[in-house]
Amino acid sequence: MYIDSIGHYLPNQLIPNEYFLEVNGLSDEWIYSRTGIKTRTKASDNENTNTMGIEAVREASKDLPYNLNQVDLVIGASYTPYDTVGTLAHTVQREFNLDNAKSVYISSACSSVLNALEIVEGYFATRKSEHALIVASEQNSLYNDETNEKSGHLWGDGAACIFVSKHQNRSNQPKIGDIYTIGLGHIGRGTTGVYNHPTNGGIQMPYGKDVFVHACNYMIDALEVVLKKSEMSIEDLDYIIPHQANIRIIDHIAHSLNLPEGKMLTNVKELGNTGCASTLITLSQNIEKMVPGTRVGITVFGGGYSSGSSIIEF
């Protein structure tokens, strides 16, 4: 599988840590020292998961090496949907008149993009698709109770997308290597560690320590699985893009893997936790660093729980 184009969209509004002192009594120093977050993005009143996804696609389609209407599969990924019937995938299909595309909406929390890639891999293998579009978008603020002292300060809004083809459409095209995903609902706190009950409390993370421990372990495990399958070592990777949940998790992983400074690409300080869109946003923000020969490992952990990893070779 090959990457044709990638793009992202972020709301203009940034909410600083100081905002939460009045809302839930947490200071800038307290939040930053525990999460590494200074600001987080927030969608405006006229934005939502679907509109942000559309803007990400609009941005990415500028560099597409084929006509947009050749897309024959759209996968929308989000755990914070604006509409569960007129989904992210279907809204994107309608906006861009992708009349030959299958449309699928999925959620495996913050692991969704890796699962979406695996779904695309299946469609390609069965010859049911050749040009796919994955759109990941989160409006965490729609479901977030900011007064919640445990997790109200964590969440950001944003979207990203990636066009993927079965065959190369130009030279020096990034290649997606082995993809590994696993469901982990049976471990630890599983479905209660972090959850989103839309009509009963929204996004909550009552067991942050459990999430921390398993995220650190399974993001490393997932990355090691794909490295082994690819006959690579951690030293063969130029960059690693982890799910942007919390700088403590990211730093713990970097320390465990003995990574040099600068190898982990992050945006959690500025954007907060942008959910399943976070890894694609980070990749899109750093795309100019990806010169030919660059190898990037993506590794994620999602509430529920779930995990996954893949390697992209530029």
N, C-alpha and C positions, 0 to 999 in steps of 0.2 A: 504494500500500500504506500502511496506517495502523497505528500502534502502539496496541494496546489496553491493555497493561499491561507492566510490567517489574519484575523482582525479582532479588535476589542472595542468596547464602549464603556465609558465611566461617567456617571452623573457629575455635574459641576459642583454640587454641594458637598463640602467637607465638614464633618462634625468633630471638633477638637475634644480632647479629654476633659478640658475645663467644664464643658457642658454638663458632665455627669455629677459634678460636685453638688449642684442644686437638685438634680433629678434623683440620685440615689446615694449621695454622700461619698462617692469614691473620687479621690484626688487624682490629678494628672500623674503624680509620682507613683501612687499605688497601682494604677492601671498599667503604666508603662513598664514598671519593674516586673510585673507579673505576666504581661502579654507581649510587650514590645510594640504595642499599638500607640500611636500618637493622634492619628485622625482616622476617620472612616467615611467612606462615600455613602451618600444617601440620595435616593431617587426623589425627584420633585413630584408635586401633586399630579402632574400630567404624564408621568412616566410609570411604567410597570415592567414586569418581567418580559412581556411580549414586545413592547416598544423598544426596550434596550437590546433585546436579541436582534430585532430588525436593524437597528443602527449598527450593530457589530457586523452583520451580514453585508450591509451597504458599504461599510469600510473595506471589508475583505474582498468583495467582488470587484473592486477597482483593479486588482492585480490578477484576476482570474485568466488563465490561458485558454479558456474556451467560453462559449456563450452560456450564460447563467441558466438558460432553460434546458441545458443538457443534464442538469442535476436530476437524478432519478431516485434519490433517497434522502429524506430529511429526518434527522433525529433531534428532537428537542430534549434537553436535560435540565431539570430543576427540581428542587424540593420546596420552592416557594412560588407556586404557580399563581398567576393572575386569574387564569381561567382553566378549570380542569376539563372542560368540554371543548371549547375553542382553544386548543392547547398552543404552546409555543411553536411546535412543529407545524401545525396547521395554519397558524397565523402567518408564519414566515412563508409557507407555500403560497398562501393567498396574496400576500404583499408583493411577491416577486413573480407571480403567475407561473409557478413550477408545475405545469399541468400534467407532466409525465412522472411525477414523483410519488413514491410511497411516503407516508408521514407517520412517524412513530414518536410517542412521548414516553420518556423513562425517568425513573428516579431510583438511585441507590445512594442517596445523600451526597457527600462530597467525593465519592468514588465514581460518580455518574459518567464523567467523560471517558474514563478507561473502559467502563462497560459499554458505552456507546461505540467506542473504537472496535471493541470485540464483536458487537452486533454488525457493524459495517464489514468486518472481516468475514463474518458468516454470509452476509448477502453477496459479497464479492465471490466467495468460494463456491456458492451455489448458482452463480451467474445471473443473479436477479438484480444486480446493480453494478454500475461502473463508475459513477460520479456521485459521491455522497457529501452531504453537508451536515455537520454536527454543530448545534447551537446550544451553548450553556449559558444560562442567565439566572441570576438570583436577586430577588428583592427582599432581603432579610428584614428590612425595616417594616415591611407590610405585616409581618407576624411577630415582631420583636417588642417585648415589654421592656422599655428602657429603664424602668424602675427596678428591674430584677438585678440585685447586687451580684449574683453569681455569673450572669452571662449577658446582661443587657448592653454592655459596653463593647462586645466583641465584634458585632456584625457590620458588614459593609454590603453595598449594592453594586452590581456591575454585570457585564455580559462579554462573552467572547465566542468566536466561531472558527471552525477549521473546515476547509474544503479538502476532501480526500478522494483520490482516484485509484483505480485498480492498476492502471498502467502509467508510465511516465509520459508527461505532456511537454516537457522541456528538459534541457540538460541541467545537471547539478541540482536535481530536485530532491528535497528531503525525503528520506525513506523511513517509514515506521516499521520497527523491528518486532520482535516477539512481544505479545501482550499477555499479561497475567492478571487475573482478577480472582477474588474469592469472597464469598459471603461469610460473615463472622457473627451472625446473630446469636449464635449459641455460646459465645464466650463472655466472660465478665458480666457487666450490666446490660450488654447487648442493646435491645430496643428501648431501654429506659435510661441509658447513659446520657444520651442527648436525643431530643425528640422534637417534633413539631405537631402539636394538636391544634389545628386551625380554629376550632370552635371551643377550645378548652385550654386556654393558657398560651397558645402559640409556641414559639421556640423556647425550649428550656434545656438547661444542662445541669441537672442536679448532682451528677457524679463526675465532676471534672477530673478528679484524680484518676478514676478508672479510665476515662477517655485518654488522659495523658499517657498512662502506662502502656495501654494497648496501641495507641497511635505510634509511640516511639518504637515499640517492638515490631509491629506489623508493617510499617513503612520500610523499615530496614529489611525485614524478611522478604517482602514483595520485590524490592530492588535486587536483592541477592538471587532470587529465583530467575529473573529475566537476564541478569548478568551471566549466570551459569548456563542458561539455555543459549545465550549468544556467544558463549565461550570468551567472555570478557571479565576483567576485574574492575574494581572501583576506580583504579588508577587510569583505566582506559576512557573514563568519562571526563569531558571537559567541564560540564556543568550538571548540577542536579536541581530540578525544580520540584520541591515538595508541596503538598497541600498547605496553603497559607492560613493555618489555624491559629498559631501561637508561636512567638519567637522562642519560647522555652523548649517547645517540642522540636523545632527546627535546630536549635543549638545543641540539644541533647543528641539528635541524630548525627549532626556534623561531628560532634566529639566522639561518639561511638564508632564512627567510620574513619576517624582520624583525618578529616578533610581539611585541606588548606583554606585559608580565608579567601573568600571570593568565589568559591566553587558552588556554594548554595546561592541560588537566585531567589530573592524575596521582594515582596511589596506590602507585607502585612503592616509595616509601620505606618504607611500612608493610607492604605485602603481598608484595613481591618480584614476580617474573615469573609471573603466573597464567595464562600461555599464551593460548589462544584465548578464554578467558572474560574476559580483562582489560579489553577495551573496554566490554563490557556491564556488568561490575561497576562500572567507573568511571562510566558513564552512570547506572546505578541509584543509586549513592552521591550523585550530584549532581543528581538529578531535580528537587529543589525549586528549583534555580536556573533551570530551563527554563520561564520564563514565556512566555505567548503571544507569538509573533514571534521567539523565539530560534532561531538557526540554528547547528547543530552539524555539523562535519565529522569523520568517523571515518576513520582511515587506518591500515593494518596492513601488516606484513611478516612472513612466516612462513618457517621453515626448510623446506628442500626444493628451491628457494626458491619463494615466491609472494607476491603483494601484492594490495591492493584498497582501495577507498575508497567512501564514500557520504555523502550529506548528509541530515540530518534537520531538518525545519522544524516547530517547535512552534507 
